Amino acid sequence: MIKVGISEEARGYILKRTEVITVDMVTMSGWGGCVNEPVVSTGEPQATGSYDIVIVDGIKVCIFKGAVTAPDGIKISLADDWRVPQNLQVEGLLYEQPIAG
């Protein structure tokens, strides 16, 4: 089972909106080619069969199947970025960079 930690700030942010979050990996392209980026969003994924489910502090966390994590697992926190205030972020996912395109 994947070990998941959620900061108090992130927990409050999530529970104001929903009781379910999704951790996914998306491929983004830009001038340097394609890269994998982790994304955390509120709500359930469309294809729940493609995700592992972990319940943490009353929050259902859907994590894409095949996720490789750091030995201590993943941590979800609230990033306060001037471009996107109060945005969920995930740390501890291990993934290959870059994708040959």
N, C-alpha and C positions, 0 to 999 in steps of 0.2 A: 504494500500500500504506500502511496505517496504521502510524505509528511508535508503538511501545509500549516503555515503560521499566518495569522492576519493581525495587523497592528490595530490598536484600539481606534485610531482615527479612521482607518479604512473600514473597520467593522461598523462604526457609526454611520459613515457615508453609505455603505451598502444597505444597511437595515432601514434607512430612510426611503430607499427606492424599491427594494426587493429582498428576498431571502436566498437568491440564487445568483451566482456569478459564473462566467465562463472564461477559462484560460485557454487561449488558442495561439497558434503560430501562423503568421501570414507572411507571404512572400511580397516584398516591396522592391520596386525597381527604381533606379535613378541613374545619375550620370556615371556612377561607379559600377553599375551592374545590378544584379539582384541579390538581396540579402533576406534572411529570415528574421522576423521581429516578433517578439511575444506581445500579445494583446490581452488585456483583461477587460471584460465588459459585463455590465449588469444584465441579468436575465439568462434564460436557458438557451442552449444552442438548438438549432432546428433538427439536427440528427443526433439525438441523445445517445444512440448506439455507438457513436464514434468517440465517446468520452468516458473516462473513468470518473466515478463520483466519490467525493470525500466530504463528509459533514464536519464542519469546524465551527464551534461556538454558535450553533444554530443556523449556520450559513451552508447551503449546498454549493460545493465547488465542483464544477465540471471541467476536467482537465483532458486535453486531447490525448487519445490513446497513443502510446509509444513515447510519451514525454520522458526525457532523461533529465534527472535532477542532480543537484549537488548532494553530497552525502547527508547534509542537514535538511534536505528538502527545499521547498520554495517558501518565499515570504511575500505576502501581498501587502502593499502599503499605499498610502496616498501621496502622490507627487504633487507639489504645488508649483507648476510650471506657468510662467507668465503667458504662454501661448494657449494653454489649456488648464485653467485653474481647477484644482481638485480632480485630478485624473488618477485612476487606479494604475498601479504598476506592479510588476512581478519580478522578483530576483530569484536566482537559483536554478533557472532552466539552462540546460546545456544543449547547444545546438551548433551545427556546422555553419561556418561563414567562409567565404561567400559561396553562392550557388553559381555554377558555371552556366552562362546563358547564351 
